[in-house]
Amino acid sequence: MGWNSWNAFRCDVSEEVVREIAEIMVASGLRACGYEYLVIDDCWQTGRDSVGNIIADPDRFPSGMKVLADYIHSLGLKFGLYSCAGTLTCEGRPGMRGYEFQDMRQFAAWEVDYVKVDWCNTSTQDAPASYSLIRDAIQAAGRPMVLSICEWGTQKPWEWEKKLET
């Protein structure tokens, strides 16, 4: 179980907010009750650098994602990030289409434990193939990460998601 930033903060998420929520999860006893994941949803990313690496918003996350992950881990929680299988996220930020392996290597370097992957701006993509590629990218990154499929049931994941398990 865990907490996701979207319903409470939408695009108004920041390092400061995430740190406060992490501390509340511990102090309130939620961690002790089994809430272990803290997931930052859409709007944390602003673009890609000259070699295609995803960039965290430097104004909202001034310490960077690795430092934030280290803090969350120091509290006994696990760190999650959002991405999207399409070219853009649901809020128009950079998606992972064409960058699956690069993004998962970056997420592994940041010590991400959980990846929520949305299904916006996917055009004619095939969901089972796209999520299989993302699973392969996670495996190649060398860090275990939970893959959370978020596509609202339109692609009938109950018919194919079991094949993604390793």
SVG drawing of the C-alpha trace seen along z (x, -y; Angstrom):
<svg xmlns="http://www.w3.org/2000/svg" viewBox="-12 -27 36 42">
<polyline fill="none" stroke="black" stroke-width="0.4" points="0.0,0.0 1.1,-3.6 0.3,-7.2 0.2,-9.0 0.5,-12.7 -2.1,-13.1 -5.4,-13.4 -4.1,-15.8 -1.7,-18.0 -2.1,-17.3 0.7,-19.3 1.4,-21.3 3.8,-18.7 7.3,-19.6 10.2,-18.2 9.0,-20.1 5.5,-18.6 6.9,-15.0 9.2,-15.3 6.3,-16.5 4.1,-13.6 6.9,-11.1 7.3,-12.4 3.5,-12.3 3.3,-8.7 5.8,-7.7 4.6,-9.9 0.9,-9.0 1.6,-5.3 0.7,-4.7 4.1,-3.1 3.6,-0.8 0.2,0.2 1.8,1.3 1.8,-1.9 5.3,-1.6 5.2,-3.5 5.3,-7.2 4.7,-7.9 5.1,-11.2 2.7,-11.4 2.7,-13.6 4.3,-17.0 7.7,-16.3 9.5,-16.2 10.2,-19.3 12.0,-17.9 15.0,-16.0 18.6,-17.0 20.8,-17.0 21.3,-13.2 17.7,-12.4 17.8,-12.0 14.6,-12.9 14.9,-16.1 13.2,-16.6 11.8,-20.2 14.8,-22.0 12.5,-24.6 10.2,-22.1 12.8,-19.4 16.0,-21.4 17.9,-18.6 17.2,-16.2 15.4,-12.8 18.3,-10.8 18.6,-12.9 14.8,-12.8 14.8,-9.0 17.6,-8.7 15.5,-10.8 12.4,-8.7 14.4,-5.5 15.9,-6.8 12.4,-6.9 11.8,-3.3 9.6,-4.0 9.9,-3.2 10.0,-5.7 7.8,-5.8 7.7,-7.9 5.2,-8.4 5.7,-8.1 3.6,-7.5 3.9,-4.9 3.1,-7.6 5.2,-10.4 3.7,-12.8 2.3,-12.3 -1.4,-13.1 -0.4,-16.6 1.8,-17.2 5.2,-16.4 7.8,-14.1 6.6,-10.5 8.8,-7.5 7.9,-6.4 11.3,-5.7 13.1,-6.3 12.0,-3.2 15.4,-1.8 17.1,-5.2 14.4,-6.2 14.5,-3.0 18.3,-3.2 17.8,-6.8 15.1,-5.6 17.4,-2.8 20.2,-5.3 17.7,-7.4 16.8,-4.2 13.1,-4.3 11.2,-1.3 7.8,-1.7 6.9,-3.0 3.4,-4.1 3.0,-4.1 0.0,-5.9 -1.6,-5.4 -2.0,-9.0 -0.7,-10.1 -0.2,-6.6 -1.8,-6.9 -1.8,-3.5 0.5,-1.8 -0.3,1.7 -0.7,1.9 0.7,5.4 3.7,4.7 4.3,1.3 4.1,2.5 6.2,5.6 8.9,3.3 8.8,1.2 9.0,4.5 12.1,5.5 13.6,2.0 13.1,2.4 14.7,5.8 17.6,4.5 18.1,1.6 19.2,4.0 17.0,2.7 13.7,4.3 10.8,1.9 7.1,2.5 5.5,1.7 2.0,0.2 -0.1,0.3 -2.5,-2.6 -4.6,-2.5 -8.1,-2.5 -9.1,0.9 -9.5,-0.3 -7.0,2.2 -8.4,5.1 -5.3,5.7 -6.9,8.6 -6.4,10.5 -2.6,9.9 -1.1,8.4 -0.2,11.8 2.2,12.4 4.2,9.3 5.1,11.0 8.6,12.5"/>
</svg>
